[in-house]
Amino acid sequence: MKVLHIARNTFRECVRDKVLYNLVIFAVLIIVSSLILGAITIGDVKQIIINLGLSTISLFGTLIAIFIGIQLVHKEIDKKTVYSLLSKPVARHEFILGKYLGLSMTLAVNVCVMILGVYSAILYLRHSFQASDVQILLAGVLILIELMLVIAIALLFSTFSTPALSALFAFCLYIIGHFNTDIRQYGLSSDSWVTKVVAGAMYYLLPNFGNFDIISRTAHGQFITSDIYLFAATYGLIYSLGLLFIAMWIFRKRDFK
């Protein structure tokens, strides 16, 4: 119950900070893009709308996850409210978990509304849906799990670093994570055993965001097996859980005197 209470308060703070206003911006962008593309595009407008919509969801969500995530702990410390919170019967791990769930709830609302915006744009342009359109929803679920992993990364760095450095570390890890497979291939093709070891360690230890990269295939209507969705979802949730445990351990050891 304490965790849920902290999560609700974090969600309300995000709403008060006008985080959800990006939904209005997104809706306007999708509607305007739909009107423009419907008028000037010769090719498959639906493909462009799906690609544009899912990419925008991922971009907006990543920015929110990082810039709000790095402030979750620092803001409480900066305002000294963390002292009153921890003086109550609230464990430090409950504080971290509640903050994580609160921002995850915020992004879940974002993704849901944005996915509805994508479907609305498709309905406006094509006046119907196809069975393959369910993959848009599944792609949205994977994007949300990816964003939950980004939140865990940002929250982890925020437990021991400044907001500026936390944002830098999170962005670097996010970018590297998208090139994880390329790093591994480079290591395998290298003649240096040191490079092989380092590249292999980076591949297995750093988050592999390439697992969530299905936007292009979804936009092109390619069939994606359930194994791919299940593996990516399981990977993201387990990795996020591991980062949360580390964040809880660091925060529990931190001295606020």
Secondary structure, DSSP 8 states (H G I E B T S, - for coil): -HHHHHHHHHHHHHHHTTGGGHHHHHHHHHHHHHHHHHHH--S-HHHHHHHHHHHHHHHHHHHHHHHHHTHHHHHHHHTTHHHHHHHSS--HHHHHHHHHHHHHHHHHHHHHHHHHHHHHHHHHHHSS--GGGHHHHHHHHHHHHHHHHHHHHHHHHHTTS-HHHHHHHHHHHHHHHHTHHHHHHHHHH-S-HHHHHHHHHHHHHS--GGGG--HHHHHTT----HHHHHHHHHHHHHHHHHHHHHHHHHHHH----
